[in-house]
Amino acid sequence: MKWIRNRYELKVINENAEFKNHHIPTYEECVEMCSSEEPSFYESKMVVDGYNVSVFNYRFAMYKDFVTPIPDKPEVKAYEMRGLTFVFNKDGSLYNRYILLEKFFNLNQVPESMYSVVKDYKIKYVNNKEDGSIASFIRLPNGKAYGKSKMGFDNDQANGINRIYKTNPSIKKLVDWALDNDIVAIFEYVAPHNRIVLRYAKEELILLRLRDNKTGLHIDIKEHLDKIGDIKIAPFEDDFRDLDHLIEITATKIDKEGSIVTAVDKHGRIKLFKLKTPWYCERHGLLTEDLYREHIIIGYILDDKIDDILGQIPEEEVEAHERINKIISIVKQATTDKVADIQKSYQVFVAMGENRKDYALKYIKIDPNFGYVMSMSKGGDIYELAKDWVRRYTDRLMIARDWLKKKDATLFFQDPEDNEDDN
């Protein structure tokens, strides 16, 4: 497939079938996904240089949430709900919608990424998995470009992304070309002060992907090296024979997070999945030996690290996958309930004119949400406060087990030592 746009020839990987599984939702569909009783998706509304902008993301989202986010609309998918951004004109009409990188999973994490499913896919290429923060750019109706992280525009990562755009001519040239052609250039923002596990010597943007912003199709980076110039690209890996060999060598790698595999299924559709190195998981504190330490599992869920645990569990251990997914559901529901509980107390505070002294005199001893209300009055995020409550309530193994058992009597518990090899 070839397209001509603004005199630039864009060579696009594969046919339209590639994108069939990754429906790009409309703004109205995104709002509907956020309006369910137990939403996994949420909208962040903000104003950027005088323009209304909405950024959508997700919390505690399970596989089914991405596949069928609106039960009575099976055609709607939520794979693009990671940093999906809508920019509006001053009159409220939509100016443009900007995708990011679609949701994809670790090997053996979900049904579509199980080894038995992907083992026969044709691997197109493999990239190094960088260890920073995802970054992209949008353009406002006034023509100005703004860099953003997954979460938005007002954070340390976004500030760094914009700083690089303003000071690095190569980055600015590529980003401007991409925006002129309605292409999303997706980067990893890395810096010494933005360390996850791996250490990076300097602040920079590493190019990960180019995607057509209208269709979501992935554009072959190798076909546009003349426009990329000296910008660092996530390295392509070619020292493997097939998937089995890639899995084998990934298990021995050090100083590396992992790899992103871009493959083609039997229908010609592009499929992405991740391989994480055991070295990285160990240093990130993600150990499968914690599988039967429920308080630690809850912590992984609250810290959004549970995907990597699921990716380490072999495909045949179906019960373990089901068990963790049950715990995810419990934590998600408990957090949602606590948000509602805190919000109810906060509305009492608002009804009292947001007078902290009067509220304290009446409720400090009788409302368990008093501290959270005071935190909200100072700008605290209600969802983070609710997560803190769950964390505090389940910070010991037996307490966490009792709590989970009350939520779901079918859950099975065993001592961590029972899962260790006697030899």
C-alpha positions in Angstrom: 0.0 0.0 0.0 1.3 3.5 -0.9 -0.2 6.9 -0.1 0.9 10.3 -1.4 0.3 13.1 1.1 1.7 16.6 0.8 4.4 15.3 -1.7 5.6 12.8 0.8 5.4 9.1 0.0 4.4 7.1 3.0 5.1 3.4 2.9 2.7 1.7 5.2 3.1 -1.7 6.7 0.5 -4.2 5.5 -3.1 -3.8 4.5 -6.0 -2.2 6.3 -6.7 -5.6 7.9 -3.8 -4.8 10.2 -6.0 -2.4 12.2 -9.2 -4.3 12.3 -8.7 -5.4 16.0 -7.8 -1.8 17.1 -10.9 0.3 16.6 -10.2 4.0 17.2 -13.1 5.2 19.3 -14.9 8.5 18.7 -15.0 11.1 21.5 -18.6 10.0 22.3 -17.6 6.3 22.5 -14.7 7.3 24.9 -17.1 9.2 27.1 -19.4 6.2 27.1 -16.6 3.9 28.2 -15.9 6.2 31.1 -19.6 6.3 32.2 -20.1 2.7 33.3 -20.8 1.8 36.9 -17.3 0.5 37.4 -15.3 2.3 34.8 -11.7 1.2 33.9 -11.3 4.2 31.7 -11.3 7.9 32.6 -11.2 11.3 31.0 -8.8 14.1 32.0 -10.0 17.5 30.9 -7.5 20.3 30.6 -6.8 23.6 28.9 -3.7 24.0 26.8 -2.8 27.5 25.6 -6.5 28.4 25.8 -7.9 25.3 24.0 -9.9 22.5 25.6 -8.1 19.2 25.4 -9.3 15.7 26.7 -6.9 12.9 27.4 -8.3 9.4 28.0 -6.5 6.7 30.0 -7.3 3.6 32.1 -6.8 2.1 35.6 -7.0 -1.5 36.6 -8.2 -2.4 33.1 -8.5 -6.1 32.5 -8.4 -7.9 29.1 -12.2 -7.9 28.7 -12.2 -4.2 29.2 -10.2 -3.7 26.1 -12.1 -6.2 24.0 -15.7 -5.3 25.0 -15.6 -1.9 26.8 -19.3 -1.3 25.9 -21.1 -4.7 26.1 -23.9 -3.8 23.7 -21.5 -2.4 21.1 -19.1 -5.3 20.4 -17.6 -3.4 17.4 -16.1 -0.8 19.8 -12.6 -1.6 21.1 -10.5 0.1 23.7 -7.0 -0.7 22.7 -6.4 2.9 21.8 -7.5 4.3 25.2 -3.9 4.9 26.4 -3.3 8.6 26.1 -5.9 9.1 23.4 -6.2 12.9 23.0 -8.9 15.1 21.6 -8.3 18.8 20.8 -11.2 21.1 20.4 -11.7 24.4 18.6 -12.7 27.5 20.6 -16.3 26.9 19.4 -16.3 23.4 20.9 -16.0 21.5 17.6 -13.4 18.8 17.3 -10.1 20.1 15.8 -8.2 16.8 15.7 -7.8 13.5 17.6 -4.3 12.1 18.3 -3.6 8.4 19.0 -0.6 7.2 20.9 0.7 3.6 21.0 -2.1 1.0 21.2 -2.3 -1.4 24.1 -0.5 -4.6 23.7 0.5 -7.3 26.1 3.3 -9.4 27.5 3.8 -12.9 26.1 1.5 -15.2 28.0 -0.4 -12.4 29.7 -3.8 -12.5 27.9 -5.5 -14.9 25.5 -4.3 -13.1 22.4 -0.6 -13.1 23.5 -0.3 -16.7 24.7 2.6 -18.6 23.3 0.3 -21.1 21.6 -1.4 -18.3 19.7 1.7 -16.3 18.6 4.3 -19.0 18.1 3.4 -19.3 14.4 3.2 -15.6 13.7 5.8 -14.3 11.2 8.1 -11.9 13.0 8.7 -8.7 11.0 11.1 -7.2 13.3 12.0 -6.8 17.0 12.9 -3.6 18.8 14.5 -3.0 22.1 12.1 -2.1 24.9 13.2 1.2 26.3 12.7 2.0 30.0 11.3 5.5 30.2 8.1 7.3 29.7 6.1 7.3 26.4 6.0 10.6 24.6 4.2 12.2 21.6 3.1 15.5 20.2 -0.2 17.2 19.3 -0.9 20.4 17.4 -3.4 23.0 18.5 -5.7 25.0 16.2 -3.3 28.0 16.5 -0.6 25.9 14.9 1.6 25.4 18.0 3.0 21.9 18.8 3.0 20.6 22.4 4.7 17.5 23.7 2.9 15.2 26.2 3.4 12.1 28.3 0.7 9.4 28.5 -1.0 11.3 31.3 -1.0 14.8 29.7 0.9 18.1 29.5 1.5 19.2 33.1 4.1 17.0 34.6 7.9 16.7 34.7 8.0 14.3 31.8 6.0 16.6 29.6 8.2 19.5 30.5 11.3 17.5 29.5 9.6 16.4 26.2 8.9 20.0 25.3 12.4 21.1 26.4 13.9 18.7 23.9 11.5 19.8 21.1 12.6 23.4 21.6 16.3 22.7 21.8 16.9 19.8 19.4 16.5 20.8 15.7 16.3 17.2 14.5 13.5 16.4 16.9 11.6 19.5 15.9 12.0 18.9 12.2 10.7 15.3 12.5 7.8 16.2 14.7 6.8 19.2 12.6 6.9 17.0 9.4 4.9 14.3 11.1 2.2 16.7 12.3 2.1 18.4 8.9 1.2 14.9 7.5 -1.1 13.8 10.3 1.4 11.3 11.6 2.1 10.6 15.2 5.7 10.2 16.1 6.0 8.2 19.3 9.0 8.4 21.4 10.4 7.2 24.7 11.4 10.0 27.0 14.5 9.0 29.0 16.7 11.0 31.4 18.9 10.4 34.4 16.2 11.9 36.6 13.4 9.8 35.0 14.9 6.5 36.0 12.7 3.4 36.2 15.3 0.7 36.4 17.8 1.2 33.6 20.2 4.2 33.8 20.3 6.7 30.9 23.2 9.1 30.7 21.3 12.1 29.2 17.9 13.5 28.6 16.6 12.5 25.1 13.8 11.2 23.0 14.2 7.8 21.4 12.0 7.2 18.4 9.8 4.1 18.8 7.1 4.3 16.1 5.4 6.3 13.4 1.7 5.9 13.0 -0.9 7.3 10.6 -3.1 9.4 12.9 -6.2 8.8 10.8 -6.1 5.0 10.5 -3.7 3.9 13.2 -1.5 2.0 10.6 2.1 1.6 11.5 4.5 3.4 9.1 7.8 1.6 8.5 10.5 3.7 10.2 13.2 2.2 7.9 11.5 3.8 4.9 12.0 7.3 6.4 15.5 7.4 7.7 16.1 10.5 5.6 13.6 12.4 7.8 14.8 10.8 11.0 18.4 11.9 10.5 20.5 11.6 13.7 17.6 10.9 16.0 18.1 7.8 18.1 15.8 4.9 17.2 14.9 2.1 19.5 17.4 -0.5 18.3 16.3 -3.2 15.9 17.4 -6.7 17.1 18.3 -9.4 14.6 20.4 -11.9 16.6 17.7 -14.5 16.8 16.4 -17.3 14.5 12.7 -17.6 15.6 10.4 -16.9 18.6 11.7 -19.8 20.6 15.3 -18.6 20.1 14.3 -15.0 21.0 12.7 -16.3 24.2 15.8 -18.2 25.0 18.2 -15.4 24.6 15.9 -12.9 26.3 16.1 -15.0 29.4 19.9 -14.5 29.6 20.0 -10.7 28.9 21.2 -8.2 31.5 21.0 -4.4 31.6 17.9 -4.6 29.3 14.2 -4.3 29.9 13.1 -6.6 27.1 11.9 -6.5 23.5 8.8 -5.5 21.5 7.9 -8.0 18.8 6.1 -6.9 15.7 4.6 -9.9 13.9 2.0 -10.8 11.3 -0.7 -13.3 12.0 -2.2 -15.7 9.4 -4.7 -13.0 8.3 -1.9 -10.5 7.5 -2.7 -8.4 10.6 0.1 -6.7 12.6 0.4 -8.0 16.1 2.6 -6.6 18.9 3.6 -8.3 22.1 6.4 -7.8 24.7 9.1 -10.0 26.2 10.6 -8.9 29.5 13.9 -10.1 30.8 14.0 -11.9 34.1 16.9 -9.5 35.0 14.6 -6.5 34.6 11.7 -8.0 36.5 13.9 -9.0 39.4 15.3 -5.4 39.7 11.9 -3.9 39.4 10.8 -6.1 42.3 8.5 -8.2 40.1 8.9 -11.7 41.3 6.6 -14.7 40.6 7.6 -16.1 44.0 5.3 -13.4 45.3 2.3 -15.1 43.6 1.0 -16.4 46.9 1.8 -13.3 48.9 -1.5 -11.6 48.4 -0.5 -8.3 50.1 2.3 -7.9 47.6 0.1 -8.9 44.7 -2.3 -6.1 45.7 0.6 -3.7 45.8 1.6 -4.7 42.2 -2.0 -4.0 41.1 -2.1 -0.6 42.8 1.2 0.3 41.3 0.2 -0.8 37.8 2.9 -3.5 37.7 0.7 -6.6 37.6 0.9 -7.0 33.8 4.5 -8.0 34.1 3.7 -10.6 36.8 1.1 -12.1 34.5 3.6 -12.2 31.7 5.9 -14.4 33.8 3.3 -17.0 34.6 3.4 -19.9 32.1 0.4 -20.3 29.8 -0.5 -23.7 31.2 -1.0 -22.3 34.7 -4.5 -21.2 33.9 -5.6 -21.2 37.6 -2.9 -18.7 38.5 -4.0 -16.4 35.7 -7.6 -16.6 36.8 -6.7 -16.1 40.5 -4.8 -12.9 39.8 -7.6 -11.6 37.6 -10.1 -12.2 40.4 -7.8 -10.2 42.8 -7.6 -7.4 40.2 -11.4 -7.3 40.0 -11.7 -7.1 43.8 -9.1 -4.3 44.1 -10.7 -2.4 41.3 -14.2 -2.6 42.9 -12.9 -1.7 46.4 -11.1 1.3 45.0 -14.2 2.4 43.1 -16.3 2.0 46.2 -13.8 4.0 48.3 -13.8 6.8 45.8 -17.5 7.1 46.1 -17.3 7.0 49.9 -14.6 9.7 50.0 -16.6 11.8 47.5 -19.7 11.6 49.8 -17.7 12.9 52.7 -16.2 15.6 50.5 -19.6 16.8 49.5 -20.5 17.4 53.2 -17.3 19.5 53.4 -18.4 21.5 50.3 -21.9 22.0 51.8 -20.2 23.6 54.8 -18.6 26.2 52.6 -15.3 24.3 52.6 -14.5 25.6 56.0 -11.7 23.3 57.3 -12.0 24.5 60.9 -15.8 23.9 61.2 -15.5 20.6 59.4 -12.7 19.4 61.6 -14.6 20.4 64.8 -17.5 18.2 63.7 -16.0 15.3 61.8 -12.4 14.7 62.8 -13.3 12.0 65.3 -16.3 10.5 63.6 -15.5 10.4 59.9 -12.9 7.9 58.8 -12.5 9.8 55.6 -11.6 13.1 57.3 -7.9 12.9 56.3 -8.8 12.2 52.7 -11.2 15.1 52.6 -8.5 17.4 53.9 -6.1 16.0 51.3 -8.7 16.7 48.5 -9.1 20.2 49.8 -5.4 20.7 49.1 -5.6 19.3 45.6 -5.1 15.6 46.3 -6.3 13.2 43.6 -9.3 11.2 45.0 -8.4 8.1 43.1 -4.8 8.1 44.5 -6.3 8.6 48.0 -8.6 5.6 47.5 -5.7 3.5 46.3 -3.8 4.6 49.4 -6.7 3.4 51.6 -6.6 -0.1 49.9 -2.9 -0.3 50.3 -3.0 0.6 54.0 -5.9 -1.8 54.6 -4.1 -4.8 53.0 -0.5 -4.2 54.0 -0.1 -7.5 55.9 -0.4 -11.0 54.4 -3.1 -12.5 56.7 -5.0 -9.2 56.8 -5.0 -9.1 52.9 -6.2 -12.8 52.8 -9.0 -12.1 55.2 -10.1 -9.1 53.2 -10.0 -11.0 49.9 -11.8 -14.0 51.3 -14.7 -11.8 52.4 -14.9 -10.4 48.9 -14.6 -13.8 47.1 -15.0 -17.0 49.0 -13.7 -19.1 46.0 -10.2 -17.7 46.3 -7.6 -20.3 47.2 -4.6 -19.4 49.4 -1.4 -21.2 50.2 1.7 -20.4 52.1 4.5 -19.1 49.9 6.8 -21.8 51.3 4.4 -24.5 50.0 5.2 -23.3 46.4 9.0 -23.7 46.8 11.1 -26.6 45.6 12.2 -28.9 48.5 15.5 -29.4 46.7 
